[in-house]
Structure formats: structure tokens, C-alpha cells
Amino acid sequence: MKAITILQPWATLIALNEKKFETRSWPTKYRGPIAIHAGKKIDKEACEVPEIKAALARHGYTADNLPAGAVVAIAGLKECFKVRCDLLGGVIALESETRKTHFNTLDKEYAFGWYGSGRYAWELRDVKQLPEPIPAKGQQRIWNWEGVQL
């Protein structure tokens, strides 16, 4: 199964269905199931951002109890959008070859990613948090996870 390593707290936000887009500086043509791997690094400053802190707290998480170095969820990578910002209008426009969507910068999703113009937003759907994190060594970019096939 394909996998992507994501720093904490963002991997857990995806696993909890709080974060719907993973933002990257590069696009992907891959579509299909993808394991969400929480990297070993936890960005403790990000865990204090009010929207992030509140989302984690709703599920009993803090910077001190986030899983690290493990696969935490399985998702479906549905689309890869190019980000186009209109910060004066408060709108983030996402465009792919087949779809367009947008959201307001007041939406919590904006606080959960880096939506600079020219970046990419990977749409994740059908996210299933694993009952227990499965330890795994992460890698850069998309990689093959030989762990449990779900």
C-alpha cells in the first residue's frame, strides 16, 4: 500500500477526520488508498495554534500524547488540487484538471495547512483511524508500506 509521512499534529488531525487536505509543495498523480504515517517529529508550537489545539483536545490529544513513528490511519487520496489564493477576498480556490472547489480562510481547514499560491492540496476521503498505531519507519514523498493490508 502507498503511504505518506506527515509530521504531527497534522497526521493525527487527518486520522481524526478534522483535516481533509494535506498540503504539499509538489503534486501527485497517484489516486487510491494511502496509509497516513505520523513522523517522529512533533511540532509542539503548531499544537498550540488555537484551532489545532481545540481539534486535538476534542479527541483527548495534546502535544504530549500524539503517536509518532507509526501508521495512524488509512485514507483514500481522491484528488490533487493546485492552490490559488485570494487572501484579500478571504478565499482559497483549489483547482484540478477535473474539479474546482474553495473554502474561506476563516474555515478551520485553513489553519491546518499551508495554502500558499502554487502549492498543492491533496484531498483525503474515507479516512479510517487505526485502532492502534502500527510502528513503521517513514520516508520522504510517497512510499510503499509493507504493513498490515486493510
C-alpha positions in Angstrom: 0.0 0.0 0.0 1.2 3.5 -0.7 2.0 5.7 2.3 2.9 9.3 3.1 4.8 10.5 6.2 3.2 13.6 7.8 4.5 15.5 10.8 2.5 15.7 13.9 0.0 17.1 14.8 -1.2 17.0 11.1 -1.2 13.2 10.8 -3.4 12.9 13.8 -5.7 15.7 12.5 -6.2 13.6 9.4 -6.8 10.4 11.3 -9.4 12.2 13.4 -11.2 13.4 10.2 -10.5 17.0 11.3 -8.2 17.8 8.4 -9.4 17.0 4.8 -6.5 18.2 2.8 -2.8 17.6 3.1 -0.8 20.5 1.6 2.5 19.9 -0.2 4.9 21.8 -2.4 4.6 19.1 -5.1 1.7 17.4 -6.9 0.9 13.7 -7.3 -0.9 11.7 -10.0 -1.5 8.8 -7.5 -5.1 8.2 -6.6 -6.2 5.4 -4.3 -5.7 4.0 -0.8 -2.9 5.6 1.2 -1.5 5.0 4.7 -1.1 8.0 6.9 2.2 7.7 8.7 2.9 10.0 11.7 6.5 11.0 11.5 8.7 11.0 14.6 8.8 14.8 14.8 6.0 16.6 16.7 5.7 20.3 16.1 4.8 21.4 19.6 4.4 25.1 18.5 1.8 24.0 16.0 0.0 22.1 18.7 -0.6 25.4 20.5 -2.3 27.1 17.5 -5.9 27.6 18.8 -7.7 25.7 16.0 -5.3 22.8 16.2 -5.2 22.7 20.0 -9.0 22.7 20.1 -9.3 20.0 17.5 -6.8 17.7 19.3 -8.5 18.4 22.6 -11.9 17.3 21.3 -10.4 13.8 20.9 -8.2 13.8 24.1 -4.9 14.6 22.4 -2.2 17.1 23.4 1.4 17.5 22.1 2.4 15.1 24.8 0.4 12.1 23.8 0.4 12.1 19.9 1.6 8.9 18.3 4.9 9.2 16.4 6.8 6.9 14.1 3.7 4.9 13.2 0.9 4.5 10.7 -2.2 6.0 12.3 -4.9 5.9 9.5 -5.8 4.7 6.0 -7.4 7.2 3.6 -8.4 7.5 0.0 -6.4 10.0 -1.9 -9.1 11.4 -4.2 -7.7 14.4 -5.9 -4.7 16.7 -6.1 -5.6 20.4 -6.4 -3.4 23.4 -7.3 -3.9 26.2 -4.7 -4.8 29.6 -5.8 -5.2 32.2 -3.0 -7.2 35.4 -2.9 -6.3 36.5 0.6 -7.9 39.9 0.1 -11.2 38.2 -0.7 -10.6 35.6 2.1 -11.0 32.7 -0.3 -8.7 29.7 -1.1 -9.5 28.3 -4.5 -8.5 24.7 -5.3 -8.3 23.6 -9.0 -7.6 20.2 -10.6 -7.9 19.0 -14.1 -11.5 17.8 -13.4 -12.8 19.9 -10.4 -12.7 23.2 -8.6 -13.6 23.8 -5.0 -12.9 26.5 -2.5 -13.2 27.5 1.2 -13.0 30.6 3.3 -9.8 31.5 5.2 -12.0 31.5 8.3 -12.6 27.8 7.9 -10.6 25.6 10.3 -9.1 23.8 7.3 -7.1 26.9 6.5 -5.4 26.7 9.9 -4.5 23.0 9.3 -2.4 23.5 6.1 -0.1 25.8 4.1 -2.2 27.2 1.4 0.2 29.4 -0.4 -0.4 30.0 -4.1 1.3 27.4 -6.3 1.2 24.7 -3.6 -0.9 21.6 -3.8 -3.8 20.3 -1.7 -4.3 16.6 -1.6 -7.9 15.7 -0.9 -8.3 12.8 1.5 -11.6 10.9 1.9 -12.9 7.8 3.7 -10.4 8.2 6.5 -10.3 5.3 8.9 -8.2 5.8 12.1 -6.5 2.6 13.1 -7.5 1.2 16.5 -3.8 1.2 17.5 -0.9 2.9 15.7 1.3 0.5 13.8 5.1 1.3 14.2 6.8 1.9 10.9 9.8 3.8 9.6 8.7 6.7 7.4 10.2 8.0 4.2 10.0 11.1 2.1 7.5 11.5 -0.7 5.0 8.7 -1.4 6.4 5.3 -0.4 5.4 1.6 -0.2 4.2 0.4 3.2 4.5 -3.3 3.6 2.5 -3.3 6.9 -1.0 -4.7 7.5 -3.2 -4.6 4.4 -6.6 -3.3 5.4 
